Protein backbone atom coordinates (compact mmCIF):
# COMPACT_ATOMS: atom_id res chain seq x y z
CA UNK A 1 0.00 0.00 0.00
CA UNK A 2 1.49 3.36 -1.09
CA UNK A 3 0.69 6.64 0.88
CA UNK A 4 1.79 10.10 -0.45
CA UNK A 5 0.36 13.42 0.84
CA UNK A 6 -2.68 11.69 2.12
CA UNK A 7 -3.35 9.76 -1.25
CA UNK A 8 -3.99 6.12 -0.77
CA UNK A 9 -3.07 3.87 -3.75
CA UNK A 10 -5.54 0.99 -3.96
CA UNK A 11 -4.10 -2.41 -4.72
CA UNK A 12 -6.78 -4.66 -6.16
CA UNK A 13 -10.47 -4.09 -5.86
CA UNK A 14 -10.53 -0.44 -6.90
CA UNK A 15 -12.60 0.66 -9.85
CA UNK A 16 -10.46 1.19 -12.95
CA UNK A 17 -9.13 4.70 -13.46
CA UNK A 18 -10.52 6.28 -10.17
CA UNK A 19 -10.14 10.06 -9.72
CA UNK A 20 -7.43 11.18 -7.25
CA UNK A 21 -8.34 12.41 -3.72
CA UNK A 22 -9.41 16.05 -3.54
CA UNK A 23 -6.58 18.55 -3.21
CA UNK A 24 -3.91 15.97 -4.02
CA UNK A 25 -2.54 14.41 -7.24
CA UNK A 26 -1.72 10.69 -7.10
CA UNK A 27 0.43 10.48 -10.18
CA UNK A 28 3.64 11.58 -8.47
CA UNK A 29 4.97 8.03 -8.93
CA UNK A 30 4.84 7.43 -12.64
CA UNK A 31 4.97 3.62 -12.41
CA UNK A 32 2.69 3.26 -9.45
CA UNK A 33 0.03 0.71 -10.38
CA UNK A 34 -2.75 -1.48 -9.24
CA UNK A 35 -3.60 -5.12 -9.47
CA UNK A 36 -6.79 -5.51 -11.45
CA UNK A 37 -8.69 -7.79 -13.76
CA UNK A 38 -9.11 -7.54 -17.45
CA UNK A 39 -12.60 -6.66 -18.44
CA UNK A 40 -12.84 -9.52 -20.94
CA UNK A 41 -11.96 -13.19 -20.87
CA UNK A 42 -9.03 -14.52 -22.81
CA UNK A 43 -9.98 -17.82 -24.51
CA UNK A 44 -7.51 -20.67 -24.34
CA UNK A 45 -9.33 -23.63 -25.94
CA UNK A 46 -7.56 -26.96 -25.59
CA UNK A 47 -6.64 -28.55 -28.93
CA UNK A 48 -8.61 -31.61 -30.06
CA UNK A 49 -10.97 -31.23 -27.11
CA UNK A 50 -14.73 -31.45 -27.07
CA UNK A 51 -15.01 -28.84 -24.27
CA UNK A 52 -12.59 -25.94 -24.10
CA UNK A 53 -11.45 -23.78 -21.16
CA UNK A 54 -11.20 -20.01 -20.85
CA UNK A 55 -8.83 -18.58 -18.27
CA UNK A 56 -9.05 -15.11 -16.66
CA UNK A 57 -5.62 -13.57 -16.51
CA UNK A 58 -4.68 -11.01 -13.78
CA UNK A 59 -2.22 -8.28 -14.74
CA UNK A 60 -0.69 -5.22 -13.09
CA UNK A 61 -1.85 -1.91 -14.63
CA UNK A 62 -0.97 1.75 -14.16
CA UNK A 63 -3.72 3.92 -12.70
CA UNK A 64 -3.07 6.95 -14.90
CA UNK A 65 -3.12 5.39 -18.43
CA UNK A 66 -4.32 1.84 -17.73
CA UNK A 67 -1.20 0.36 -19.35
CA UNK A 68 0.16 -3.00 -18.27
CA UNK A 69 3.35 -3.01 -16.24
CA UNK A 70 5.47 -5.67 -14.60
CA UNK A 71 3.91 -7.51 -11.67
CA UNK A 72 6.51 -6.31 -9.18
CA UNK A 73 4.91 -2.84 -9.22
CA UNK A 74 1.78 -4.30 -7.58
CA UNK A 75 1.36 -5.80 -4.14
CA UNK A 76 1.73 -9.57 -4.60
CA UNK A 77 -0.39 -10.29 -1.55
CA UNK A 78 -3.36 -8.59 -3.15
CA UNK A 79 -3.20 -10.54 -6.42
CA UNK A 80 -6.46 -12.47 -6.91
CA UNK A 81 -6.49 -16.01 -8.26
CA UNK A 82 -6.79 -16.58 -11.99
CA UNK A 83 -10.28 -17.88 -12.64
CA UNK A 84 -11.31 -20.22 -15.49
CA UNK A 85 -14.52 -21.50 -16.95
CA UNK A 86 -15.64 -24.04 -19.52
CA UNK A 87 -16.41 -22.88 -23.03
CA UNK A 88 -17.68 -24.33 -26.30
CA UNK A 89 -19.52 -27.05 -24.42
CA UNK A 90 -21.76 -27.88 -27.36
CA UNK A 91 -20.78 -30.99 -29.44
CA UNK A 92 -18.26 -30.34 -32.18
CA UNK A 93 -19.73 -30.51 -35.70
CA UNK A 94 -18.65 -33.46 -37.89
CA UNK A 95 -15.78 -32.81 -40.26
CA UNK A 96 -14.01 -34.67 -43.04
CA UNK A 97 -10.89 -36.67 -42.30
CA UNK A 98 -8.72 -36.84 -45.43
CA UNK A 99 -5.85 -39.34 -45.58
CA UNK A 100 -2.75 -39.19 -47.75
CA UNK A 101 -2.89 -40.30 -51.38
CA UNK A 102 -1.73 -43.87 -51.93
CA UNK A 103 0.71 -44.83 -54.68
CA UNK A 104 -0.60 -44.65 -58.24
CA UNK A 105 -1.74 -47.97 -59.65
CA UNK A 106 0.40 -47.46 -62.78
CA UNK A 107 3.64 -45.66 -63.47
CA UNK A 108 2.47 -44.45 -66.89
CA UNK A 109 -0.39 -44.66 -69.39
CA UNK A 110 -2.88 -43.45 -66.81
CA UNK A 111 -3.51 -45.07 -63.45
CA UNK A 112 -5.64 -44.31 -60.40
CA UNK A 113 -4.75 -43.35 -56.86
CA UNK A 114 -7.01 -43.40 -53.79
CA UNK A 115 -7.12 -41.98 -50.30
CA UNK A 116 -9.24 -42.43 -47.20
CA UNK A 117 -12.10 -39.97 -46.71
CA UNK A 118 -14.14 -40.32 -43.48
CA UNK A 119 -16.78 -38.25 -41.73
CA UNK A 120 -15.51 -37.84 -38.14
CA UNK A 121 -16.98 -36.18 -35.06
CA UNK A 122 -15.01 -35.56 -31.85
CA UNK A 123 -16.79 -36.74 -28.73
CA UNK A 124 -14.01 -36.21 -26.21
CA UNK A 125 -10.46 -34.99 -25.77
CA UNK A 126 -9.08 -38.22 -27.27
CA UNK A 127 -12.17 -39.93 -28.62
CA UNK A 128 -14.05 -39.64 -31.89
CA UNK A 129 -16.69 -41.50 -33.86
CA UNK A 130 -17.13 -42.23 -37.55
CA UNK A 131 -20.42 -41.16 -39.11
CA UNK A 132 -22.09 -41.86 -42.42
CA UNK A 133 -21.07 -39.57 -45.24
CA UNK A 134 -24.35 -37.69 -44.86
CA UNK A 135 -23.30 -36.57 -41.38
CA UNK A 136 -20.86 -34.04 -42.80
CA UNK A 137 -22.61 -31.05 -44.32
CA UNK A 138 -19.79 -29.82 -46.56
CA UNK A 139 -18.97 -31.26 -49.98
CA UNK A 140 -17.39 -34.68 -49.76
CA UNK A 141 -13.72 -34.64 -50.90
CA UNK A 142 -12.76 -36.96 -53.76
CA UNK A 143 -11.42 -40.39 -52.83
CA UNK A 144 -10.07 -41.38 -56.26
CA UNK A 145 -8.39 -39.51 -59.09
CA UNK A 146 -6.37 -40.31 -62.23
CA UNK A 147 -2.57 -40.16 -62.09
CA UNK A 148 0.54 -40.73 -64.25
CA UNK A 149 -1.25 -40.03 -67.53
CA UNK A 150 1.96 -39.76 -69.56
CA UNK A 151 2.57 -42.41 -72.24
CA UNK A 152 4.77 -45.38 -71.41
CA UNK A 153 7.92 -45.98 -73.51
CA UNK A 154 8.10 -49.02 -75.86
CA UNK A 155 8.62 -52.31 -74.08
CA UNK A 156 9.71 -55.87 -74.86
CA UNK A 157 6.92 -58.42 -75.29
CA UNK A 158 7.88 -62.11 -75.36
CA UNK A 159 5.70 -64.72 -77.09
CA UNK A 160 5.32 -68.32 -75.91
CA UNK A 161 8.22 -70.75 -75.90
CA UNK A 162 8.43 -73.39 -78.61
CA UNK A 163 8.68 -77.08 -77.79
CA UNK A 164 12.05 -78.45 -76.78
CA UNK A 165 14.12 -79.61 -79.76
CA UNK A 166 15.14 -82.41 -80.09
CA UNK A 167 12.52 -84.56 -78.41
CA UNK A 168 15.03 -86.11 -76.02
CA UNK A 169 18.42 -85.32 -74.57
CA UNK A 170 19.80 -81.77 -74.30
CA UNK A 171 18.21 -79.22 -76.59
CA UNK A 172 16.80 -75.70 -76.84
CA UNK A 173 13.53 -73.81 -76.68
CA UNK A 174 13.01 -70.72 -78.82
CA UNK A 175 10.60 -67.78 -78.76
CA UNK A 176 9.96 -64.47 -80.50
CA UNK A 177 10.57 -61.19 -78.60
CA UNK A 178 9.06 -57.98 -80.04
CA UNK A 179 9.42 -54.27 -79.23
CA UNK A 180 5.82 -53.11 -78.74
CA UNK A 181 3.96 -50.02 -77.61
CA UNK A 182 2.59 -50.07 -74.08
CA UNK A 183 -0.92 -50.86 -75.35
CA UNK A 184 0.54 -53.60 -77.63
CA UNK A 185 -1.09 -52.03 -80.69
CA UNK A 186 2.16 -51.09 -82.47
CA UNK A 187 5.41 -52.90 -83.19
CA UNK A 188 8.61 -50.87 -83.26
CA UNK A 189 12.16 -51.67 -84.44
CA UNK A 190 14.15 -53.50 -81.80
CA UNK A 191 16.50 -50.51 -81.48
CA UNK A 192 13.73 -48.49 -79.79
CA UNK A 193 13.64 -50.86 -76.80
CA UNK A 194 16.54 -51.09 -74.31
CA UNK A 195 18.83 -53.92 -75.32
CA UNK A 196 19.96 -54.56 -71.72
CA UNK A 197 16.42 -55.53 -70.67
CA UNK A 198 15.58 -57.73 -73.67
CA UNK A 199 14.31 -61.17 -72.56
CA UNK A 200 16.20 -64.23 -73.82
CA UNK A 201 15.05 -65.78 -77.09
CA UNK A 202 16.64 -69.21 -76.47
CA UNK A 203 17.05 -71.38 -73.38
CA UNK A 204 18.42 -74.85 -72.80
CA UNK A 205 16.00 -77.72 -72.15
CA UNK A 206 15.89 -81.50 -71.91
CA UNK A 207 13.04 -83.98 -72.23
CA UNK A 208 14.96 -86.85 -70.69
CA UNK A 209 17.51 -89.37 -71.88
CA UNK A 210 17.24 -90.48 -75.49
CA UNK A 211 16.51 -94.15 -76.27
CA UNK A 212 19.50 -96.17 -77.54
CA UNK A 213 19.92 -97.09 -81.23
CA UNK A 214 18.06 -100.20 -82.37
CA UNK A 215 17.98 -102.70 -85.23
CA UNK A 216 15.38 -101.90 -87.87
CA UNK A 217 14.46 -104.55 -90.45
CA UNK A 218 12.89 -104.21 -93.88
CA UNK A 219 10.42 -106.52 -95.60
CA UNK A 220 11.53 -109.92 -96.86
CA UNK A 221 12.37 -110.06 -100.55
CA UNK A 222 11.14 -112.60 -103.13
CA UNK A 223 12.20 -116.18 -102.72
CA UNK A 224 15.14 -117.07 -104.95
CA UNK A 225 13.55 -120.34 -106.06
CA UNK A 226 10.54 -120.42 -108.36
CA UNK A 227 9.83 -123.93 -107.17
CA UNK A 228 10.88 -125.64 -104.00
CA UNK A 229 13.48 -124.38 -101.53
CA UNK A 230 15.33 -121.13 -101.94
CA UNK A 231 16.49 -118.05 -100.06
CA UNK A 232 15.07 -114.59 -99.44
CA UNK A 233 16.79 -111.45 -98.15
CA UNK A 234 15.90 -108.32 -96.22
CA UNK A 235 17.64 -105.16 -95.04
CA UNK A 236 18.81 -104.85 -91.41
CA UNK A 237 19.97 -101.40 -90.23
CA UNK A 238 21.13 -99.93 -86.94
CA UNK A 239 19.34 -96.58 -86.56
CA UNK A 240 19.29 -93.92 -83.84
CA UNK A 241 16.05 -92.41 -82.46
CA UNK A 242 16.33 -89.68 -85.13
CA UNK A 243 16.58 -92.24 -87.95
CA UNK A 244 20.29 -91.70 -88.51
CA UNK A 245 22.61 -94.63 -89.17
CA UNK A 246 24.47 -95.79 -86.09
CA UNK A 247 27.08 -98.35 -85.15
CA UNK A 248 26.03 -98.69 -81.50
CA UNK A 249 23.53 -101.54 -81.82
CA UNK A 250 24.63 -104.79 -80.12
CA UNK A 251 25.50 -107.49 -82.66
CA UNK A 252 24.23 -110.19 -80.33
CA UNK A 253 20.62 -109.19 -80.99
CA UNK A 254 20.95 -108.39 -84.70
CA UNK A 255 18.06 -109.90 -86.65
CA UNK A 256 18.95 -112.23 -89.58
CA UNK A 257 19.07 -110.68 -93.00
CA UNK A 258 18.53 -114.00 -94.87
CA UNK A 259 16.25 -116.99 -94.43
CA UNK A 260 15.28 -120.14 -96.26
CA UNK A 261 12.11 -120.08 -98.32
CA UNK A 262 10.08 -122.53 -100.37
CA UNK A 263 8.01 -121.88 -103.45
CA UNK A 264 5.15 -124.14 -104.44
CA UNK A 265 6.08 -126.35 -107.41
CA UNK A 266 3.83 -127.01 -110.37
CA UNK A 267 3.18 -130.83 -110.48
CA UNK A 268 2.25 -130.78 -114.17
CA UNK A 269 4.83 -132.91 -116.01
CA UNK A 270 6.81 -131.26 -118.69
CA UNK A 271 5.45 -132.07 -122.11
CA UNK A 272 7.64 -133.54 -124.74
CA UNK A 273 7.20 -130.44 -126.80
CA UNK A 274 8.76 -128.28 -124.10
CA UNK A 275 12.50 -127.92 -123.98
CA UNK A 276 14.12 -129.77 -121.09
CA UNK A 277 16.59 -127.43 -119.38
CA UNK A 278 17.99 -126.51 -116.01
CA UNK A 279 16.58 -123.43 -114.29
CA UNK A 280 19.16 -120.68 -114.70
CA UNK A 281 18.88 -119.42 -111.16
CA UNK A 282 19.67 -122.83 -109.73
CA UNK A 283 23.40 -123.46 -109.49
CA UNK A 284 23.29 -126.70 -107.64
CA UNK A 285 22.07 -129.11 -110.39
CA UNK A 286 25.45 -130.88 -110.50
CA UNK A 287 25.08 -131.53 -106.81
CA UNK A 288 21.55 -132.81 -107.32
CA UNK A 289 22.95 -135.36 -109.76
CA UNK A 290 25.86 -136.22 -107.52
CA UNK A 291 23.70 -136.90 -104.48
CA UNK A 292 21.10 -138.72 -106.56
CA UNK A 293 18.22 -136.30 -105.94
CA UNK A 294 16.98 -136.54 -109.52
CA UNK A 295 14.40 -139.09 -108.41
CA UNK A 296 12.55 -136.36 -106.61
CA UNK A 297 10.05 -134.45 -108.63
CA UNK A 298 11.17 -131.01 -107.52
CA UNK A 299 14.82 -131.51 -108.35
CA UNK A 300 13.98 -133.32 -111.64
CA UNK A 301 11.93 -130.29 -112.69
CA UNK A 302 14.52 -127.73 -111.62
CA UNK A 303 17.42 -129.69 -113.14
CA UNK A 304 15.62 -131.29 -116.02
CA UNK A 305 18.54 -131.34 -118.44
CA UNK A 306 21.03 -132.53 -115.82
CA UNK A 307 18.73 -135.29 -114.57
CA UNK A 308 17.66 -136.39 -118.08
CA UNK A 309 18.46 -140.08 -118.51
CA UNK A 310 19.15 -140.68 -114.82
VOKOLVO-745311 format. One record per residue (C-alpha): x, y, z. Coordinates in steps of 0.2 Angstrom, whole numbers, plus 5000, padded with zeros to 4 digits. Each point is the difference from the previous one (the first is absolute). Layout:
REM residues N
XYZ ...
REM end
This chain:
REM residues 310
500050005000 500750174995 499650165009 500650184994 499350165006 498549915007 499649914983 499749825002 500549884985 498749864999 500849834996 498649894993 498250035002 499950184995 499050054985 501150034984 500650184998 499350075016 500250195002 501450065013 499550065017 499550185001 501450135002 501349874996 500749924984 500449815000 501149994985 501650065009 500749824997 499949974982 500149815001 498849985015 498749884995 498649895006 499649814999 498449984990 499149894988 499750014982 498350054995 499949854987 500449825001 501549934990 499549844991 501249865001 499149854992 500949835002 500549924983 499049854995 498850025014 498149995001 499950135014 501250145000 500650115015 500150195002 501250075013 499950175008 501750085000 500550135014 501250144995 500850155009 499450164992 500450195002 498650115008 500450154989 499949924982 499449825003 501649934992 500749835006 501650005010 501049875008 499349905015 501350065012 499250185000 498449925008 499849935017 500249814998 498949975015 498550084992 500149904984 498449914997 500049824994 499849974981 498349944997 499449884986 498449934992 499549884987 499650064983 499449924984 499049875009 498949964985 500549844990 501350034986 499249994983 500649864989 501450034988 500949914986 501649905004 501049994984 501549874999 501550014989 500049954982 500549824997 501349954987 499350014982 499449834993 501150034984 501650094997 499450064983 498649994987 498850065013 499649925017 499050035015 500450055018 498950005015 499950075018 499049985015 498550125002 499049985017 498750115008 500650025018 499350085016 501050035016 499149945015 501450035013 501850065002 500749844993 498449914993 499150024984 498749904990 499749974981 498450054992 499249974984 500550114986 498350105002 500650055017 501250134993 499150154992 501450064989 500449934983 500849835001 501850004994 500549884986 500749835005 500749954983 500850094986 501049964984 501950015001 501649974989 499150044983 501650014990 500349874987 501149855004 501649974989 500049854989 500349835009 500649834996 498649874998 500449814999 499049874992 499849825005 501449885001 500149874986 500149825004 501749935005 501149944985 500549864999 498749895008 501249925012 501750045007 500750185002 499250134988 499350184999 498450095001 499750154989 498850155000 499750174991 500350165010 499250164993 500250195004 498250055002 499150165006 499350005018 498249964993 500849864989 499250084985 501650054991 501649904996 501650115000 501849964994 501049915013 501250145002 498650115008 499949885015 501549995012 501149854995 500649975018 498249955006 499649894985 499449835005 500949854994 499449924984 500849835003 500249895015 500749835003 498849855003 499949815001 498649884999 501049865008 501349874994 499849954982 499749814996 501549904993 500249964982 499049844994 500049884986 498750044987 499549864987 499250024983 498849884991 500649834994 500450004981 499449874987 500549825002 501549964989 499249834995 498550004988 499649825006 500549925016 501350065012 501050164998 500550165010 499350175003 500950165006 499550155010 500950165006 500650025018 500650175006 500650075016 499150175002 499950135014 498450085007 500250144986 500149874986 501850024997 501249864997 500949945016 501349875004 499549995018 498849854999 500549845008 500549874988 499349865011 498250054997 500250044981 498549924991 500549894985 500050084983 499849834991 498849855002 499549844991 498550014989 498949874990 499050044985 498649884995 500449894985 498949974985 499749815000 499550004981 501349894991 501050094987 499349964982 501149924987 499850164990 500850115014 501950015000 500849915015 501250125008 500750045017 499350165009 501350144998 499850065017 500449835007 501949975002 499949835009 499449884986 501749924999 499849965019 498349944997 500749874988 501449965011 499049975016 498649904989 498650125003 499449994982 498749885006 499150135009 498750104990 500650175005 501849974996 499649914984 499050164995 501350125005 501449914992 499149924986 501549994988 501249945013 498949875006 499449944983 500449824997 500449975019 
REM end
